[in-house]
Amino acid sequence: MRNIEKQVKEVLHNLDWLLESHDSSIELVKIDGMKVTISCEGACADCETNCVEVAFKERIPDIELVFQ
């Protein structure tokens, strides 16, 4: 597994508890170089705080995160 893919999957795994507690889910759509596309559903999809983006930027600051 490529390093970026491994890092993305780790971030997703670490967010599971938070998203589940808010009746939300997140799914990896694709990775294209440093562009990571994810799909977020539930209450967290429209959250202004956007802890999902914060978590990704803290762990993998060089990625371009795209919400689908």
N, C-alpha and C positions, 0 to 999 in steps of 0.2 A: 504494500500500500504506500502510495506517495506520502510524503511528509505533510503537505497541505491537507490532503484528504483525511489523514489520521488526526490532525489538529481540529479540523472541522467536526469530525465525528465525536471527538472528546468534548468540544464545546456543547454540541447538541445533547450529548449524554448528561452533561452537568446541568443543563437547563431543564431537563425532564421534570424534576421535582417541583420547580417553581411554576412551570407551565401547567402541570397537572393540578396543582392547587388552585389555579385560576380557570379550570375547565378549558384549557387551551392545549394546542399541540403544534409542533414544528416539524417540518420535513425538508430534507435536502433534495433539491430538484436537480441541480447539476453544479459541477465545478469545471470552469474553463480557465485554466491558468490561475490567476489570482482573483478571478471573478467568481463569487459564490452566490448561487441563487437558491433561496429558501422560500418555503411557503409556511405561513403562520396562520392558524385558524383558532377561533374562539375569542374570548375577551381580550387576549393579549395582541391580537392582530391590529386593533385600533388604539392601543395604548399610547399615550403621548410620551410616557417615560421611556419606552422602548428599551427595556433591560436586555432584550435579545441583541440589539445592535451594540449596546455597551459591552456585553459579555464577549462578543466576537472581536470588537476593536481592542479590548484589553488583552485578549489572548493572541490574536493574529492581526496586529495593527495595519499590515500592508495589504489586506484584502479589500476588494470592492464588494460590498454586501448588497445584493439585490433582492428585494421582497417581491414575490409574485402573488 
